[in-house]
Amino acid sequence: MTAERALDGDSTLALAAAAHEIKNALGPLAMTLQLAERQLQAGQPVAAGDLAFARAQVRRLSALVEDLLDQTRADLGELAFRPCACDLREVVAEAVETFRRGKPAPIALELPPARITVSADVGRLQQVLANLLENAVRYSPPGSSVTVRLAPSVAATSARLEVIDRGPGLPPEEQARVFDRFVRGAASEGTGGLGLGLYLCRAIVEQHGGTIGVDSAPGAGATFWVELRTT
């Protein structure tokens, strides 16, 4: 995975990219709704596939808008944060299962036998894992497995969550900037998105007092990892 700058820091370019993505979703949605309207006017049933497509486009638009809002909140230090004591194993397992339902993909899940308690916002942590999984699946060769691994530290004072893909990997000079705003990989061309997923992951993890990083090398896949303090 060779990261490349989708946008520079200029806000005008950022807004232009956002507008482009939204337009790409709105165009097909409008055409589908117009077709459905003509079918209803003619007394014909609306195809279930057209409705499913329209719902998918609405979800895409909602995700784009939410990412933009979260980016603004993160910049202002105002991301919603409602921590509670939770078992990190359950948080991870639920996030993986939810991702599988929305996008079937071969994901190997490795969880420790003992409870790992952290103080965290469950929804935000699951957002992090969903973004990391989306990234891993996007860059993995078709049909290859992605591994999600959770393990406590030796001293049991922290936990490490890893998302491991078998994609093309990242050269060292690109690894530091992959968490910047509006950075996307070259392999993501044509797949949409604003390059905010990993930026938001870092903001959420740091708000939890944790750290996030990536270990990778060209041709050797990538391991995105998150470390959180346990309680």
trRosetta pair geometry for C-beta under 8 A, 3 or more apart (Angstrom, degrees):
i j d omega theta_ij theta_ji phi_ij phi_ji
1 139 4.6 -19 -79 -142 121 145
1 167 5.3 37 -40 124 101 131
1 168 5.2 143 -32 65 46 92
1 169 6.2 -167 22 78 73 13
1 170 5.3 -28 74 -69 91 79
1 185 4.4 -48 -169 -135 98 142
1 186 7.6 167 -165 37 54 77
1 187 5.9 -85 -120 16 74 124
1 216 7.6 -47 46 -176 102 156
1 222 6.3 -36 25 -26 126 138
2 168 7.2 -43 -23 108 75 131
2 170 7.3 146 -97 -124 34 60
2 171 7.0 23 -113 4 80 103
2 174 6.5 -160 -153 -69 53 169
2 185 6.5 116 67 -157 40 81
2 186 4.8 4 73 9 95 122
2 187 7.7 113 35 -21 72 87
3 170 6.4 23 -17 -131 101 110
3 174 4.3 154 34 -174 107 120
3 177 6.5 178 109 89 146 95
3 178 5.0 -138 -77 -97 156 84
3 183 5.5 19 -177 170 117 111
3 184 7.3 168 -148 101 73 20
3 185 5.4 -61 -97 -96 55 64
3 186 7.6 -164 -116 -17 10 76
4 183 7.5 171 85 -158 25 74
4 184 6.9 -27 65 77 71 65
4 185 7.1 86 17 -151 76 24
4 186 5.1 67 -1 -66 123 84
5 8 6.2 40 160 -78 136 59
5 182 7.0 38 -166 118 72 92
5 183 6.0 -49 -109 -110 52 74
6 17 6.6 88 142 -130 108 154
6 182 5.0 -128 67 173 98 77
6 183 6.4 169 7 -122 90 18
6 184 4.3 51 -49 15 124 108
6 194 7.4 173 103 -176 151 42
6 195 4.4 -179 21 -22 140 149
7 10 7.3 -121 170 54 97 76
7 13 4.7 163 -154 125 105 113
7 14 5.3 118 149 -83 160 64
7 17 5.4 -96 -66 -23 131 148
7 181 7.9 -47 71 126 108 86
7 182 3.8 -60 49 173 103 142
7 195 7.1 -178 16 51 93 138
8 13 6.1 62 46 54 75 156
8 182 7.8 -67 10 101 6 139
9 181 7.8 85 -111 73 70 115
10 13 4.5 74 81 10 103 106
10 14 6.9 -173 96 -11 53 86
11 14 5.2 -53 -148 36 40 117
11 15 6.3 39 155 -19 70 102
12 15 5.9 -54 -149 37 31 108
12 16 6.4 33 151 -21 64 107
13 16 5.4 -52 -146 35 34 115
13 17 6.4 36 155 -20 66 102
14 17 5.9 -54 -152 33 30 109
14 18 6.5 30 151 -17 64 106
14 181 7.8 -3 -112 145 130 121
14 182 6.1 -102 -107 -75 94 144
14 194 7.9 60 -159 -169 79 116
15 18 5.5 -53 -147 37 35 113
15 19 6.2 36 154 -20 67 105
16 19 5.7 -53 -146 36 30 111
16 20 6.4 35 152 -23 63 105
17 20 5.6 -53 -150 33 32 114
17 21 6.5 30 154 -17 65 104
17 182 7.1 118 53 -134 163 114
17 194 6.1 119 126 -131 118 85
18 21 5.9 -56 -150 36 31 109
18 22 6.3 27 155 -15 66 109
18 64 7.0 140 -151 172 81 111
18 68 5.9 62 -127 -89 138 135
18 194 6.2 17 -88 -106 74 132
19 22 5.8 -57 -145 40 31 110
19 23 6.1 33 155 -21 66 108
20 23 5.8 -55 -147 36 28 111
20 24 6.4 32 153 -23 62 106
21 24 5.6 -53 -151 31 31 114
21 25 6.8 22 153 -11 63 104
21 64 5.5 179 121 -128 125 142
21 192 6.0 106 -138 -155 102 87
21 193 7.2 -176 -123 12 141 6
21 194 6.2 -84 -19 -67 161 88
22 25 5.9 -61 -155 39 34 105
22 26 6.0 29 152 -20 70 112
22 61 6.4 71 -135 -128 78 88
22 64 6.0 -174 -79 114 79 153
22 65 7.9 70 -99 -62 116 84
23 26 5.6 -56 -136 39 32 109
23 27 6.2 40 164 -31 66 102
24 27 6.5 -42 -144 21 23 112
24 28 7.9 10 164 1 52 102
24 192 6.8 -158 97 -106 145 107
25 28 7.1 -68 -162 43 32 97
25 29 6.2 27 152 -17 67 120
25 57 5.1 152 -172 -163 88 88
25 60 4.8 -163 -119 101 134 121
25 61 4.9 179 120 -67 148 86
25 64 7.1 -157 -3 -4 150 144
26 29 5.5 -67 -147 43 32 114
26 30 5.9 34 160 -24 72 106
26 57 7.8 139 -84 169 26 122
26 61 7.1 80 -66 -92 75 128
27 30 6.1 -58 -150 32 25 107
27 31 6.6 19 156 -14 62 107
28 31 5.6 -56 -147 38 35 111
28 32 6.2 36 156 -21 68 106
28 53 7.4 -95 147 159 116 116
28 57 6.0 -158 88 -96 102 143
29 32 5.8 -57 -148 36 30 110
29 33 6.3 25 156 -15 65 108
29 54 5.9 99 -139 -135 79 72
29 57 4.1 -169 -75 122 106 151
29 58 7.0 115 -124 -56 138 67
29 61 7.6 -18 -35 -34 158 131
30 33 5.9 -58 -147 39 30 108
30 34 6.3 33 154 -21 65 107
31 34 5.7 -53 -147 35 31 113
31 35 6.5 32 154 -19 64 105
32 35 5.8 -54 -152 35 31 111
32 36 6.4 31 151 -18 64 106
32 50 5.3 170 -163 -166 103 92
32 53 5.7 -156 -115 97 155 117
32 54 5.0 -161 112 -74 139 95
32 57 7.4 162 26 8 143 147
33 36 5.5 -52 -146 37 34 113
33 37 6.3 40 153 -24 65 103
33 54 6.4 101 -64 -119 81 132
34 37 5.6 -51 -149 33 31 114
34 38 6.6 31 153 -17 63 103
35 38 5.8 -54 -151 36 33 109
35 39 6.4 33 151 -20 65 106
35 50 6.5 -122 91 -142 122 146
36 39 5.6 -54 -148 36 33 113
36 40 6.4 32 155 -18 66 105
36 46 4.6 31 -139 -125 95 125
36 50 5.9 171 -71 131 103 138
36 51 7.5 95 -103 -73 140 74
36 54 7.5 -20 -26 -48 146 148
37 40 5.9 -55 -149 36 30 109
37 41 6.3 30 154 -19 64 108
38 41 5.7 -55 -146 38 31 112
38 42 6.3 21 156 -11 65 111
39 42 5.9 -65 -148 44 29 104
39 44 4.2 -89 -167 79 81 105
39 45 7.0 -38 158 89 123 22
39 46 5.3 134 90 -88 140 66
39 47 7.9 -135 -111 -10 173 76
40 43 7.6 44 -177 -72 32 20
40 44 7.3 -95 -67 58 23 64
40 46 6.5 -9 -58 -52 90 105
46 50 5.9 -106 175 69 89 126
46 51 6.1 90 128 -50 117 104
47 50 4.4 92 70 -1 94 103
47 51 7.2 -165 96 -4 53 82
48 51 5.7 -55 -154 37 38 111
48 52 6.3 38 150 -20 69 105
49 52 5.6 -52 -146 36 34 112
49 53 6.3 37 154 -21 66 104
50 53 5.6 -52 -149 35 32 113
50 54 6.4 34 152 -20 64 104
51 54 5.6 -52 -148 35 33 112
51 55 6.4 34 153 -18 65 104
52 55 5.8 -53 -150 36 32 111
52 56 6.4 35 151 -21 64 105
53 56 5.6 -55 -151 34 32 113
53 57 6.5 31 153 -18 65 104
54 57 5.8 -55 -151 35 33 110
54 58 6.5 34 151 -19 65 104
55 58 5.6 -53 -150 35 34 113
55 59 6.4 36 151 -19 66 103
56 59 5.6 -52 -150 35 33 112
56 60 6.4 37 150 -22 64 103
57 60 5.4 -49 -148 33 36 115
57 61 6.5 37 152 -18 65 102
58 61 5.7 -52 -149 36 33 111
58 62 6.3 35 152 -20 65 106
59 62 5.6 -54 -146 37 32 113
59 63 6.3 33 155 -21 65 105
60 63 5.8 -55 -150 35 29 110
60 64 6.5 30 153 -19 63 105
60 192 7.2 -27 -160 157 122 160
61 64 5.8 -55 -150 35 32 112
61 65 6.4 26 156 -14 66 107
62 65 6.0 -58 -148 39 30 107
62 66 6.1 27 156 -19 66 111
63 66 5.7 -56 -142 39 29 110
63 67 6.3 33 157 -22 64 105
64 67 5.9 -55 -151 33 28 111
64 68 6.6 25 153 -15 62 106
64 194 6.8 112 -141 -26 83 118
65 68 5.8 -57 -153 37 33 111
65 69 6.3 31 152 -17 67 107
66 69 5.6 -54 -146 39 34 111
66 70 6.1 33 155 -19 67 107
67 70 5.7 -55 -143 39 29 109
67 71 6.3 35 154 -25 63 103
67 194 5.9 160 116 39 140 127
67 196 4.6 127 176 77 115 141
67 197 7.4 -48 -127 -70 127 60
67 200 6.8 -109 -142 -39 79 146
68 71 5.7 -49 -149 29 31 113
68 72 6.8 29 153 -15 62 103
68 194 7.2 72 -69 13 82 172
68 196 7.5 -155 -74 -42 45 170
69 72 5.8 -56 -155 36 33 110
69 73 6.4 32 150 -17 67 107
70 73 5.4 -53 -144 39 36 113
70 74 6.1 39 155 -23 68 104
70 79 6.6 44 -154 -113 80 100
70 196 7.5 129 78 150 104 131
70 200 5.4 34 126 -121 129 128
70 203 7.9 157 158 76 95 144
71 74 5.7 -53 -147 35 29 111
71 75 6.4 32 154 -20 63 105
71 181 6.6 89 -147 -124 124 120
71 196 5.3 -78 -71 -145 121 134
71 199 6.8 32 -115 107 96 130
71 200 6.8 -84 -78 -74 67 98
72 75 5.7 -52 -149 34 31 113
72 76 6.4 14 157 -4 64 111
73 76 6.0 -69 -148 48 29 101
73 78 4.6 -105 -156 82 77 83
73 79 4.7 112 130 -79 115 57
73 80 7.4 -29 -179 -14 152 67
74 77 7.5 34 -173 -75 31 29
74 78 7.9 -104 -53 48 18 58
74 79 5.4 30 -82 -52 65 115
74 199 7.4 143 99 140 161 93
74 200 6.3 -143 -49 -116 152 67
74 203 3.8 -20 -144 -156 127 164
74 204 7.9 -67 -103 -48 117 64
79 124 7.3 91 154 -118 121 135
79 203 6.3 135 -34 139 150 116
79 204 6.6 -131 153 -93 161 70
79 207 5.9 -98 67 -67 128 165
80 121 7.5 146 119 -148 75 156
80 124 7.7 -167 88 -64 77 119
81 121 5.2 -120 -150 -43 55 141
81 124 6.8 -10 -111 -23 66 159
81 207 5.6 -133 -94 155 140 129
81 208 8.0 -168 -144 -73 119 66
82 121 5.1 95 54 -115 57 101
82 123 7.9 35 50 28 104 111
83 119 4.7 46 169 161 126 86
83 120 5.6 -51 -133 -123 87 3
83 121 5.4 -71 -79 -51 54 67
83 208 7.6 135 -95 -121 119 82
84 119 7.0 -150 107 -148 10 66
84 120 7.4 -46 52 64 52 46
84 121 7.7 84 11 -100 75 40
84 122 7.0 -29 49 -25 104 101
85 117 5.9 0 -169 -169 95 107
85 118 7.6 167 -143 86 52 29
85 119 5.8 -33 -85 -95 59 70
85 231 6.5 -97 -120 69 99 144
86 90 6.8 -115 173 64 96 111
86 91 5.7 78 133 -50 131 117
86 117 7.2 156 78 -144 27 62
86 118 6.4 -29 63 64 76 74
86 119 7.9 118 17 -115 76 25
86 120 5.9 -80 40 52 116 95
86 122 5.6 121 -67 -80 171 104
87 90 4.4 70 82 7 103 107
87 91 7.1 179 91 -11 54 84
87 115 5.0 -77 -124 -149 111 92
87 116 6.4 99 -162 58 63 56
87 117 6.2 -40 -95 -89 54 61
88 91 5.3 -51 -147 36 41 116
88 92 6.2 39 156 -18 70 105
88 116 4.2 -48 39 94 111 110
88 117 7.4 -167 -12 -95 87 11
88 118 5.1 55 -59 7 110 118
88 120 7.5 74 -93 14 88 147
88 125 7.8 -105 -132 167 83 157
88 150 6.4 -176 124 -165 109 141
88 159 5.6 153 62 95 167 167
88 161 7.5 -128 169 -65 125 117
88 228 7.1 166 -102 67 144 137
88 230 7.9 -87 -12 -105 133 92
89 92 6.1 -60 -150 39 27 107
89 93 6.2 25 155 -18 65 111
89 111 4.8 89 -142 -164 103 126
89 112 6.8 -114 -85 53 121 74
89 115 6.8 -112 12 -128 123 46
89 116 5.8 118 -31 28 87 97
89 150 6.4 178 -100 93 65 150
90 93 5.8 -54 -140 39 30 110
90 94 6.2 29 161 -17 65 108
91 94 6.2 -61 -151 37 24 107
91 95 6.4 22 154 -18 62 111
91 120 7.1 0 -89 85 167 138
91 122 5.5 -141 -115 -140 110 85
91 125 5.4 10 168 99 139 133
91 126 6.3 -130 -176 -64 86 88
91 129 7.9 151 139 -10 89 145
92 95 5.8 -58 -148 37 30 111
92 96 6.3 28 157 -18 66 107
92 109 7.5 152 136 -152 105 111
92 111 6.8 166 83 -98 129 109
92 129 6.4 168 -127 -103 67 159
92 148 6.6 172 180 153 113 127
92 150 5.3 -152 -8 -47 173 144
92 161 6.5 -165 -98 -125 130 124
93 96 5.9 -56 -148 36 29 109
93 97 6.3 27 156 -17 64 108
93 109 6.7 89 -110 180 71 150
93 111 6.6 -11 -64 -65 104 150
94 97 5.8 -56 -146 38 31 110
94 98 6.2 33 156 -20 66 107
94 126 6.7 -50 96 -107 99 130
95 98 5.8 -54 -147 36 29 112
95 99 6.4 30 154 -19 63 106
95 125 7.5 -107 -57 118 145 79
95 126 4.0 -165 -93 -137 110 85
95 129 4.2 66 141 82 152 138
95 130 6.1 -122 -168 -52 103 79
95 133 7.8 174 143 -14 101 138
96 99 5.7 -56 -150 36 31 111
96 100 6.4 34 153 -22 65 105
96 107 5.9 -166 -161 125 109 146
96 109 5.4 106 145 -90 173 129
96 129 7.2 -73 -58 152 67 133
96 133 7.3 158 -113 -85 65 149
96 148 5.7 -143 -90 39 129 162
97 100 5.6 -51 -148 33 32 114
97 101 6.7 34 154 -22 63 102
98 101 5.9 -54 -154 31 32 111
98 102 6.7 17 155 -7 64 108
98 126 7.2 42 41 -175 146 125
98 130 7.3 -48 95 -90 114 112
99 102 6.1 -67 -152 44 32 102
99 103 6.3 -40 174 47 70 94
99 105 7.6 -46 137 37 101 113
99 107 7.3 70 93 -34 121 163
99 129 7.6 -114 -38 125 136 94
99 130 5.7 -178 -82 -119 109 76
99 133 4.9 0 -152 106 162 159
99 134 7.8 -134 -140 -55 119 72
100 103 7.3 -93 -132 69 20 53
100 104 6.2 42 -171 -112 68 50
100 105 6.8 -127 -114 40 66 70
100 107 6.4 -120 -79 28 103 128
103 134 7.8 89 38 -105 160 75
103 137 6.7 115 128 129 134 172
105 133 7.8 153 66 174 143 104
105 137 5.0 -57 -131 -116 164 128
105 146 6.6 19 136 17 120 118
106 143 7.1 39 6 -172 133 43
106 144 7.2 -142 65 122 124 24
106 145 4.3 -78 121 -103 114 75
106 146 7.0 137 93 18 66 69
107 133 7.1 -5 -107 -139 138 118
107 145 6.9 154 -98 -163 21 78
107 146 5.1 -24 -111 71 74 93
107 147 7.5 152 -164 -96 59 23
107 148 6.1 19 179 -5 107 108
108 145 5.4 44 -17 169 104 129
108 146 7.3 -171 24 90 73 41
108 147 4.6 -22 67 -109 106 75
108 148 7.1 179 86 27 53 65
109 147 8.0 174 -77 -158 25 55
109 148 5.1 -9 -112 66 67 105
110 147 6.7 12 -1 -173 112 100
110 148 7.0 180 28 92 70 54
110 149 4.3 -2 63 -115 116 76
110 150 6.9 -180 95 28 68 61
110 151 7.8 -11 120 -53 106 95
111 150 5.4 11 -118 53 63 112
112 116 6.6 86 54 -39 125 115
112 150 6.4 -102 -3 105 88 86
112 151 5.7 114 -54 -119 116 55
112 152 6.2 -21 -18 -6 171 90
114 152 7.5 -31 75 -13 111 137
116 150 7.0 -140 23 156 156 119
116 152 5.7 -167 -105 -74 114 99
116 159 4.9 77 -175 -88 140 146
116 230 6.0 -92 -169 -114 80 122
117 230 6.0 90 71 -167 62 89
117 231 5.1 -81 116 61 102 85
118 159 6.6 -93 -59 23 123 129
118 208 8.0 27 163 -177 124 125
118 228 5.2 23 -132 130 147 130
118 229 7.0 128 -132 87 94 52
118 230 5.6 -78 -82 -115 75 53
118 231 6.2 128 -124 1 28 94
119 231 5.4 71 -27 -38 94 142
120 124 7.4 -137 171 66 89 100
120 125 5.1 30 159 -40 135 134
120 208 5.7 13 -119 -131 88 128
120 228 6.9 -4 -75 -164 127 151
121 124 4.0 44 95 19 116 116
121 125 6.5 159 82 -16 61 84
121 204 7.9 -108 63 -162 119 102
121 208 7.4 -128 20 -84 86 104
122 125 6.0 -60 -148 38 29 107
122 126 6.3 25 157 -16 65 109
123 126 5.8 -59 -149 39 29 109
123 127 6.4 36 150 -25 64 103
124 127 5.3 -48 -151 30 36 117
124 128 6.8 42 149 -22 64 98
124 204 4.8 -172 172 -153 109 123
124 207 7.6 -64 159 75 156 128
124 208 7.6 176 105 -54 128 114
125 128 5.5 -45 -155 29 38 116
125 129 6.6 32 151 -14 66 102
125 204 7.3 179 -81 149 42 125
125 208 7.4 62 -79 -70 97 155
126 129 5.6 -51 -146 39 38 109
126 130 6.2 43 153 -23 67 104
127 130 5.7 -52 -145 36 30 113
127 131 6.5 30 155 -18 63 105
127 200 7.3 -72 140 133 118 122
127 204 6.5 178 81 -84 113 169
128 131 6.0 -60 -154 36 28 109
128 132 6.4 23 153 -15 65 109
128 200 7.9 -149 -95 116 66 83
128 201 4.8 104 -136 -132 83 83
128 204 5.3 -144 -67 85 109 137
128 205 6.2 100 -119 -57 147 91
128 212 8.0 -132 -158 -98 127 139
128 226 6.6 68 150 -79 140 158
129 132 5.6 -55 -145 39 34 110
129 133 6.1 34 156 -19 67 106
129 148 7.4 50 -158 -135 113 133
129 161 7.3 -75 -94 159 103 144
129 163 7.3 156 -145 -65 70 130
130 133 5.8 -55 -146 38 29 110
130 134 6.3 33 154 -22 64 106
131 134 5.6 -51 -146 34 30 113
131 135 6.4 32 154 -19 63 107
131 197 4.0 172 -156 -173 112 102
131 198 6.7 175 149 -70 123 45
131 200 6.6 -177 -79 74 165 106
131 201 5.1 -146 85 -62 140 110
132 135 5.7 -54 -150 37 31 113
132 136 6.3 31 153 -20 65 107
132 163 4.2 144 147 19 120 161
132 198 8.0 87 -88 -100 66 78
132 201 6.4 98 -55 -114 90 149
132 224 5.1 -153 -143 90 113 141
132 226 7.9 -107 -57 -27 155 117
133 136 5.6 -54 -143 37 33 110
133 137 6.2 28 160 -16 67 107
133 146 6.7 120 -141 125 75 155
133 148 7.3 -20 -88 -73 103 121
133 163 6.2 -125 -74 -142 57 140
134 137 6.2 -57 -145 39 26 106
134 138 6.2 31 155 -26 62 110
134 197 6.5 -118 75 -141 126 158
135 138 5.8 -56 -149 31 27 115
135 139 6.6 1 164 0 63 111
135 163 7.8 91 68 114 101 140
135 165 7.8 -123 115 -28 75 147
135 197 6.2 -178 -57 108 109 142
135 198 6.6 65 -80 -62 153 101
135 224 7.1 54 86 -20 136 155
136 139 6.6 -75 -151 46 25 93
136 140 6.0 29 158 -34 66 114
136 146 4.5 100 133 -132 130 134
136 163 5.2 -125 -47 153 142 111
136 164 7.4 69 -134 86 136 18
136 165 3.8 -172 -154 -64 87 120
136 167 7.4 -157 -156 -18 54 121
136 222 7.6 -144 -109 74 80 100
136 224 7.3 -125 -65 17 103 118
137 140 5.8 -54 -138 25 29 115
137 146 6.1 -70 -71 -35 69 147
137 165 7.6 -136 -52 -111 28 125
138 185 7.6 143 117 50 120 129
138 187 7.1 140 143 109 89 106
138 188 5.9 18 164 -99 135 92
138 191 6.3 114 -142 155 116 171
139 165 5.9 83 81 133 100 156
139 167 3.5 15 135 -117 96 163
139 168 6.7 -105 -180 23 104 81
139 185 6.2 8 -89 85 119 168
139 187 5.5 104 -117 78 77 144
139 188 7.7 -45 -71 -59 84 85
139 222 7.3 19 95 23 146 124
140 144 4.7 -138 171 72 109 113
140 145 8.0 -128 -171 71 150 15
140 146 6.0 -113 -51 -67 157 96
140 165 4.7 -123 -73 -163 100 108
140 166 5.6 62 -137 53 94 73
140 167 4.9 -94 -84 -63 43 89
141 144 4.5 75 64 -14 86 127
141 166 6.5 -54 19 100 97 100
141 167 7.0 168 -24 -105 65 55
144 165 7.7 86 110 -168 121 73
144 166 4.7 -114 164 60 143 125
145 166 7.3 58 61 -2 58 126
146 163 6.7 1 174 -174 109 84
146 164 6.8 160 -165 78 60 54
146 165 5.3 -18 -116 -97 91 74
146 166 7.8 -137 -89 3 55 82
147 162 7.4 3 109 109 94 100
147 163 7.5 164 86 -154 53 38
147 164 4.2 -9 60 55 101 109
148 161 7.5 -11 -171 -171 84 89
148 162 7.2 166 -153 87 40 57
148 163 5.6 -7 -103 -104 73 72
148 164 7.8 -165 -71 19 29 76
149 161 7.4 161 86 -156 51 44
149 162 4.5 -6 58 57 97 104
149 164 6.8 23 2 -7 112 116
150 159 6.5 9 -172 174 90 115
150 160 7.4 169 -148 87 47 49
150 161 5.1 -9 -102 -105 82 75
150 162 7.7 -170 -72 22 39 69
151 159 7.0 172 90 -156 33 74
151 160 5.7 -15 63 59 81 92
152 156 5.1 13 163 -114 134 65
152 158 7.4 143 -161 88 64 40
152 159 5.2 -49 -105 -102 55 78
152 160 7.9 128 -136 16 10 75
152 230 6.8 4 -131 -44 102 153
153 156 6.3 -154 69 -58 75 18
153 157 5.9 -44 64 48 132 66
153 158 4.5 48 -15 60 132 81
153 159 6.8 -119 -17 -80 78 29
153 160 6.7 96 -68 -20 77 100
153 227 8.0 54 -61 -148 116 109
153 230 8.0 -152 22 -1 99 121
155 158 7.8 41 69 17 93 78
156 230 6.5 -71 166 62 63 150
157 229 6.7 -34 156 -145 74 76
157 230 6.1 -167 -178 43 24 97
158 227 5.5 24 164 -179 130 97
158 228 6.4 164 -159 84 82 36
158 229 5.3 -53 -102 -106 83 42
158 230 5.8 -170 -101 -6 21 88
159 227 7.1 170 83 -149 42 56
159 228 5.5 -14 56 60 90 87
159 230 5.6 93 -25 -62 96 106
160 225 6.0 -9 -171 -169 97 114
160 226 7.2 156 -155 80 50 47
160 227 5.1 -18 -100 -98 75 81
161 225 6.6 155 82 -155 51 60
161 226 4.5 -9 58 57 103 98
161 227 7.8 -170 21 -75 70 35
161 228 7.5 24 -3 2 108 106
162 223 5.4 -15 -163 -170 111 103
162 224 7.2 147 -155 78 56 46
162 225 4.8 -18 -100 -100 75 88
162 226 8.0 -166 -71 23 37 65
163 223 7.2 155 75 -155 43 52
163 224 4.9 -11 58 60 98 97
163 225 7.7 -170 21 -76 64 43
164 221 6.6 46 179 146 77 133
164 222 7.6 -172 -144 95 48 44
164 223 4.7 -9 -103 -105 82 84
165 221 5.2 -167 96 -159 59 100
165 222 5.5 8 51 53 98 80
165 223 7.9 -173 22 -77 61 43
166 221 4.5 -49 -118 -90 33 127
167 187 7.5 -152 -168 45 127 167
167 221 5.6 103 40 -123 54 62
167 222 6.3 -21 54 9 104 98
168 187 6.9 154 18 -46 129 142
168 218 6.9 -16 161 -153 79 63
168 219 6.5 -19 -161 -80 58 38
168 221 7.9 98 41 -84 11 36
169 216 4.7 166 -156 178 80 102
169 217 5.3 -26 -177 85 145 35
169 218 4.8 174 91 -116 122 19
169 219 5.5 -48 22 24 136 26
169 220 4.8 62 -83 48 146 61
169 221 5.5 -1 -72 22 87 11
169 222 5.6 154 -121 -55 52 81
170 174 4.9 -127 -172 84 99 112
170 175 5.1 120 121 -79 130 79
170 178 6.4 -41 -131 -59 156 143
170 214 6.5 32 41 130 146 136
170 216 4.1 64 40 96 89 144
170 217 7.7 -33 65 -69 52 11
170 218 7.4 -99 92 -71 10 58
170 222 5.7 54 -2 -95 101 123
171 174 5.2 80 62 10 78 106
171 175 7.6 -134 95 -29 39 86
171 217 7.6 43 -110 -150 41 45
171 218 5.3 13 -76 -51 77 105
172 175 5.8 -45 -151 6 37 117
172 217 7.7 3 -50 -108 80 69
173 176 7.7 -53 -173 21 34 101
174 177 6.3 -79 -161 50 48 97
174 178 6.1 65 148 -56 81 97
175 178 5.9 -39 -150 -2 33 118
175 213 7.9 38 165 -174 111 81
175 214 5.3 -149 -153 77 100 110
175 216 6.2 172 -96 45 116 106
176 179 7.8 -72 169 26 36 96
177 180 4.9 -21 -170 -5 72 124
177 183 6.0 170 141 -105 88 161
178 183 6.0 -153 -140 115 35 138
178 198 5.8 -40 140 124 81 164
178 214 6.3 -8 60 13 144 152
179 183 7.7 19 46 48 11 135
179 198 4.9 -116 -113 140 57 105
179 199 5.9 126 173 -91 59 49
179 201 7.2 -103 -132 70 99 98
179 202 4.4 78 -173 -43 127 142
179 212 7.0 130 -105 101 144 116
180 183 4.7 80 69 -19 90 128
180 199 6.3 -10 145 -89 18 105
181 195 7.1 95 170 114 43 95
181 196 6.3 8 -141 -109 74 74
181 199 4.7 62 -84 -105 58 161
182 194 6.5 -56 -105 160 70 78
182 195 4.5 74 -153 85 28 125
182 196 7.0 10 -63 -67 50 72
182 199 7.8 20 -8 -31 46 148
183 195 5.1 167 56 -179 26 124
183 198 7.3 -55 71 58 103 122
183 199 7.6 128 28 -49 93 105
184 188 4.8 -103 174 66 109 138
184 193 6.6 137 -108 98 131 112
184 195 3.9 -102 -49 -87 88 108
185 188 4.8 101 64 -9 80 103
186 189 6.3 -13 -179 -25 51 108
188 191 4.8 -90 -169 41 69 123
188 193 6.6 -56 170 52 132 130
193 196 7.6 -150 178 24 87 76
193 197 7.0 -28 -163 -24 128 112
195 198 8.0 -36 -176 31 60 94
195 199 7.5 63 137 -10 67 117
196 199 5.1 -68 -157 47 53 117
196 200 5.7 51 150 -23 86 106
197 200 6.1 -64 -154 36 25 105
197 201 6.5 29 150 -23 63 105
198 201 5.1 -44 -146 30 40 119
198 202 6.6 42 155 -19 66 98
198 224 7.9 -119 -121 -131 109 142
199 202 6.0 -55 -157 33 30 109
199 203 6.6 28 149 -17 64 107
200 203 5.5 -52 -146 37 37 113
200 204 6.2 35 157 -18 69 106
201 204 6.0 -60 -148 38 27 107
201 205 6.1 22 159 -15 66 111
201 212 6.0 162 134 -161 100 168
201 226 7.8 -112 175 -82 106 121
202 205 5.9 -58 -142 40 29 108
202 206 6.1 23 162 -15 65 111
202 212 5.3 -137 -105 58 66 135
203 206 6.1 -60 -145 40 24 106
203 207 6.3 28 154 -23 62 108
204 207 5.7 -55 -150 33 30 113
204 208 6.8 25 151 -14 63 105
205 208 5.7 -61 -157 38 35 109
205 210 4.5 -83 -179 79 85 107
205 211 6.8 12 143 145 122 3
205 212 4.4 105 65 -38 165 117
205 226 5.4 -131 -118 -138 134 109
205 228 7.6 -117 -150 -77 85 92
206 209 7.5 54 -174 -75 37 15
206 210 6.9 -110 -83 63 29 59
206 211 7.6 49 -89 -98 71 42
206 212 7.5 -85 -44 7 78 104
208 228 6.0 -31 132 -123 129 108
209 228 7.6 88 81 -144 79 69
209 229 6.0 -29 107 9 119 119
210 226 6.0 39 143 -179 140 86
210 227 5.5 178 -164 87 97 53
210 228 4.2 -42 -92 -93 133 64
210 229 6.9 -147 -85 -4 79 71
211 226 7.4 168 87 -152 46 49
211 227 5.0 1 55 51 90 103
212 224 7.3 5 -174 -179 95 89
212 225 7.0 174 -149 91 53 51
212 226 5.0 -12 -102 -103 84 74
212 227 7.8 -166 -74 20 40 68
213 224 7.6 -176 97 -150 35 55
213 225 5.8 -13 63 60 76 92
214 222 5.7 -13 -169 -172 112 108
214 223 6.8 152 -157 80 59 50
214 224 5.0 -25 -100 -100 87 66
214 225 7.2 161 -93 16 34 75
215 222 7.3 153 80 -159 47 58
215 223 4.6 -9 58 60 95 105
215 225 7.0 25 0 -5 99 120
216 220 6.7 162 -167 79 58 93
216 221 6.8 -123 -130 110 88 42
216 222 3.8 -13 -94 -110 125 80
216 223 6.8 -179 -67 23 73 62
217 220 4.2 26 66 33 93 130
